[in-house]
Amino acid sequence: MTQINQMSGSRENEQNAYNAACVAFSKLRLTSGLEREMGLCDGTLRNRLNPNNLNANLTVKQLIEITNRSGRTELVDGVLQSVNMVGAPLNGSDTEATLAIHALKASQYSGELAQIALQNANAQRLPRTERDRIREIASAGIRNFVSVINTIEYKTAGIQPLLAMGADVVTGLPLPGIA
């Protein structure tokens, strides 16, 4: 009996992650413009993003289209959290930044996350806005860590990228006598 309750509670938590993502995305107030761009009737996305409306769900195709058109990842993040995963979008411009820049940005977000953790260490509960802010900072850090990996993979795929990585190191380090 307890196993059934645990399983039921787990399913409820999984659904809560997606519901929270739907609410966070709805607060951005992008649905009207997206409905026009996607050729949907007014209110369609609002209804499909409403966690209380059990009969209206987004299709995978709509989820992809909403994410691509809005540039926002809240809904995909909610889906991934509901299956105990996290994701990081890879932008084409990520390969243009140096390895050092990605590593420093990842470190910056880690520091911000540590600061927030210290501020909320004794809190009994986190308000939704604070939880969303923490999730956003953590996701940005994850994206930069993934960008570090992507940059390493991209720059070490052959001899030319390996030379480019060496040039990044030389230009990024302050060496005496070389300016």
VOGUKOL-32741 format. One record per residue: z, x negated, y negated of N, C-alpha, C, O in turn. Coordinates in steps of 0.001 Angstrom, whole numbers, plus 500000, padded with zeros to 6 digits. Layout:
BEGIN
ZXYZXYZXYZXY;...
% end
This chain:
BEGIN
500000499179501193500000500000500000500000499134498741499290499420497777;500822498053498765500865497190497583499543496477497381499142496209496249;498858496168498488497564495505498363496566496433497669495782495976496837;496581497685497986495686498648497340496001498730495854495085498751495032;497291498777495493497667498831494088497249497570493353496798497639492210;497395496413493999496980495169493369495477495167493150494997494739492101;494736495643494140493288495690493998492901496654492889492001496370492099;493572497779492830493279498760491799493599498197490425492828498382489483;494733497508490298495097496886489029494099495830488623493784495695487441;493597495078489586492605494045489303491322494673488778490738494179487813;490883495750489403489681496432488936489884496979487524488973496963486696;491098497461487273491403497985485946491337496873484908490791497078483824;491886495687485222491832494556484294490393494107484047490020493761482927;489596494118485113488193493739484967487477494701484029486711494272483166;487719495983484190487099496974483327487619496846481904486871497054480949;488900496504481753489469496333480419488786495213479651488615495322478437;488389494130480331487700493022479658486374493503479089486038493182477949;485621494264479863484341494771479382484550495809478275483831495805477275;485527496690478451485820497697477418486201497030476095485753497453475030;487025495990476170487427495271474956486206494641474281486115494620473054;485274494131475079484050493543474522483211494616473835482646494372472769;483126495790474431482373496894473828482990497303472492482273497541471520;484315497383472445485003497749471203484774496669470146484496496981468988;484890495387470547484687494286469590483263494304469039483057494084467846;482283494562469898480897494601469443480664495803468523479947495696467529;481265496934468853481111498138468023481659497919466626481125498461465658;482721497131466510483326496873465201482407496048464296482603496014463081;481420495393464875480479494603464069479528495492463273478886495033462328;479441496755463656478599497743462965477124497343462941476455497436461912;476639496898464092475238496512464216474415497551464967473197497411465078;475066498592465485474385499508466396473244500277465749472213500482466391;473388500706464512472320501501463874471026500711463773469958501211464125;471122499480463294469934498645463172469328498320464526468107498322464678;470173498041465509469678497744466854469000498959467480467986498821468163;469555500138467251468939501356467789467530501521467242466610501859467987;467351501283465940466008501383465340465072500336465940463937500650466301;465546499084466047464716498013466590464326498265468042463221497920468462;465235498866468807464984499096470225464285500426470484463921500718471623;464092501236469445463433502524469604464301503570470275463790504452470965;465608503482470080466542504439470674466946505475469637466862505226468435;467378506623470102467866507677469213469178507241468564469924506432469116;469441507798467374470688507490466672471881507854467540471917508930468136;472841506972467609474073507220468358474016506801469812475046506813470487;472845506430470324472724506076471745473589504877472092474351504916473059;473475503805471302474273502612471601475757502859471379476588502392472158;476090503582470337477511503900470108478091504626471310479208504330471734;477347505569471862477822506304473035477945505388474254478909505482475015;476974504512474431476996503634475607478040502539475496478466501984476509;478455502222474280479498501214474079480895501816474024481882501081473979;480993503142474027482275503824473956482944503797475332482436504410476271;484087503089475470484754503005476771485242504348477294485467504491478496;485413505345476412485886506667476844484752507521477402485008508544478038;483523507122477176482379507863477681481980507279479033481263506281479102;482445507903480091482245507359481435480827507528481961480438506836482901;480051508429481380478708508703481888477615507862481238476483507849481721;477927507168480165476907506410479453477197504914479574478203504429479057;476322504192480252476472502755480424475189502059479996474108502647480016;475328500802479612474162499994479280473486499513480552474147499233481553;472182499421480504471473498788481610471477497285481352471734496851480229;471199496499482367471136495052482210470054494685481203470237493791480377;468925495383481280467828495124480349468274495378478905467953494592478013;469005496462478671469497496768477331470524495730476876470531495331475711;471381495297477783472370494274477466471682492983477019472096492362476041;470647492590477728469884491390477365469207491577476017469245490681475175;468592492725475807467890492980474551468855493014473369468555492464472309;470005493650473541471011493705472477471485492292472131471606491944470957;471751491490473148472227490126472926471169489288472217471485488554471281;469929489392472652468860488613472025468580489055470595468382488218469715;468563490350470360468256490856469014469395490606468031469152490281466869;470641490756468493471780490605467577472240489160467448472832488780466438;471968488360468467472467486984468459473958486904468753474559485837468632;474553488017469136475984488086469434476188488130470938475420488779471649;477215487446471431477422487338472877478647488101473385479020487954474549;479273488905472542480505489587472949480336490402474226481191490360475111;479237491143474323479050492006475502478857491189476772479441491506477808;478047490148476698477832489292477873479138488591478238479463488456479418;479892488143477226481186487511477486482113488478478220482822488078479143;482110489746477812482945490751478474482539490974479917483390491121480794;481230490998480162480742491151481539481183489963482384481675490134483500;481004488755481846481389487559482590482892487510482839483321487120483925;483694487897481857485144487909482042485554488894483123486546488680483821;484801489962483261485145490958484276484894490434485691485377491024486657;484150489343485825483951488705487134484564487299487133484162486433487910;485543487092486249486299485840486152485417484621485901485580483582486541;484491484757484970483610483653484595483530483574483075483867484528482373;483087482442482584482795482281481168481390481712481053480872481110481993;480784481909479896479429481420479696479281480750478355480124480900477471;478220480022478214477943479327476959476446479355476708475673478850477521;476028479941475590474602479958475296474116478566474900474813477826474207;472927478228475345472321476955474979471233477232473971470261477927474269;471391476691472782470386476859471745469425475687471800469814474582472180;468189475911471430467201474845471429467558473723470482467169472578470712;468295474023469417468653472998468448469773472096468939470049471064468328;470428472475470048471526471656470551471077470252470930471865469310470847;469830470101471344469357468790471772469116467863470587468991466652470769;469048468416469367468802467598468188470079466915467695470001465849467083;471227467490467941472483466889467496472860465742468432472466465707469598;473619464824467894474013463679468702475162464043469621475851465046469431;475343463212470606476436463391471553477772463350470818478676464129471120;477896462444469858479150462309469111479468463585468337480626464001468292;478466464211467731478697465444466963479197466551467876480150467253467537;478559466714469040479011467749469976480437467476470454481250468397470539;480738466231470761482080465887471240483121466124470149484206466633470432;482803465762468912483748465984467816483966467460467535485090467880467260;482903468253467601483061469700467398483918470311468498484768471160468231;483691469877469743484499470382470853485965470016470648486853470823470923;486216468814470171487580468376469885488197469199468751489377469546468802;487399469508467737487880470322466618488333471692467107489410472159466737;487514472342467941487880473666468443489092473592469362489913474510469383;489210472509470120490389472345470975491645472239470124492685472800470467;491543471514469006492680471391468094493059472726467479494240473059467386;492054473495467056492325474819466489492995475718467518493917476467467196;492525475636468754493102476452469822494553476058470079495403476922470295;494839474756470055496210474283470246497105474764469105498251475148469336;496590474746467883497360475207466726497695476695466858498825477105466591;496728477488467263496958478921467434497960479170468558498805480059468458;497863478384469620498808478532470728500233478244470259501172478938470649;500390477230469432501723476923468894502233478041467987503413478388468030;501356478596467178501754479672466269502179480924467021503047481662466556;501578481168468170501848482391468925502688482152470169502752483012471048;503330480998470253504075480639471463505201481615471773505448481915472941;505875482108470768507019482998470985506675484471470826507559485325470897;505424484771470615505026486170470407505136486952471717504773486454472783;505629488152471624505739489019472796504386489575473211504121489787474394;503538489805472219502198490316472488501259489854471392501689489535470284;499983489821471706498970489427470727498196490648470269497717491420471099;498065490835468977497215491924468494495759491669468901495361490527469127;494995492717468989493604492610469420492803491673468528491978490908469029;493027491715467219492272490847466314492582489375466575491682488537466541;493838489059466831494219487679467132493640487242468470493158486117468607;493688488129469451493122487828470767491621487579470653491098486661471284;490919488392469850489482488198469654489192486879468950488219486197469271;490050486519467979489872485249467266490072484063468204489312483096468156;491095484137469058491352483072470028490182482952470991489735481847471300;489688484089471462488551484087472385487318483473471725486576482728472366;487097483784470444485941483250469720486035481728469569485042481026469757;487215481222469232487403479781469081487257479076470432486618478028470522;487846479651471471487730479050472804486275479042473269485817478063473858;485554480123473008484138480180473392483322479142472635482426478520473207;483623478948471352482916477925470569483188476540471148482281475711471223;484420476285471554484746475008472183483995474819473491483474473739473766;483943475870474292483212475801475563481739475528475307481128474716476003;481154476209474301479743475978473976479495474518473607478482473938473999;480422473925472852480240472532472472480428471590473652479730470581473747;481356471896474553481483471077475755480218471177476609479756470179477161;479664472381476715478409472554477459477288471802476750476419471226477404;477299471801475421476293471062474666476412469562474906475404468857474936;477642469068475077477835467656475416477139467363476745476399466386476869;477383468211477722476764468026479039475253468139478927474523467327479496;474780469143478196473342469344478030472692468153477326471603467722477705;473358467626476306472833466478475575472745465260476484471758464526476457;473784465050477289473758463923478229472612464088479215471881463134479481;472447465292479760471372465545480720470006465356480071469110464747480657;469854465874478874468568465795478182468232464361477819467091463925477973;469223463629477337468961462275476861468922461228477967468539460086477712;469307461584479177469260460602480258468260460991481334468372460538482473;467283461823480990466299462282481974465226461232482241464510461346483235;465089460226481402464090459180481592464425458005480712465469458002480060;463558456996480674463842455800479891463783456087478392464604455564477639;462831456907477943462713457226476511463987457894475984464523457456474965;464490458952476658465737459558476184466929458597476266467837458665475437;466930457707477256468016456747477369468023455824476153469086455489475630;466837455413475704466744454601474492467198455393473268467839454842472373;466865456685473227467295457531472111468814457637472077469411457619471001;469443457749473242470897457824473305471502456510472807472510456518472100;470891455389473173471358454094472681471238453996471177472117453444470516;470148454529470625469966454524469180471023455390468500471503455045467421;471390456517469123472452457376468572473769456620468496474501456735467513;474071455849469530475320455096469552475309454050468447476291453898467720;474193453327468321474098452275467309474197452861465905474904452311465061;473502453964465640473545454555464299474861455265464026475230455458462867;475562455650465060476818456373464874478024455488464722479060455943464238;477923454211465129479051453304465043478953452434463802477883451897463516;480025452283463071479995451377461922480159449929462400481267449503462726;479069449187462441479108447803462872479073446895461642478264447115460741;479935445883461591479942444985460443478629444224460341478102443737461342;478111444129459134476879443389458909475616444189459098474536443732458725;475726445391459675474565446250459884474768447511459061475657448314459344;473939447676458046474105448868457210472784449499456915472726450515456223;
% end
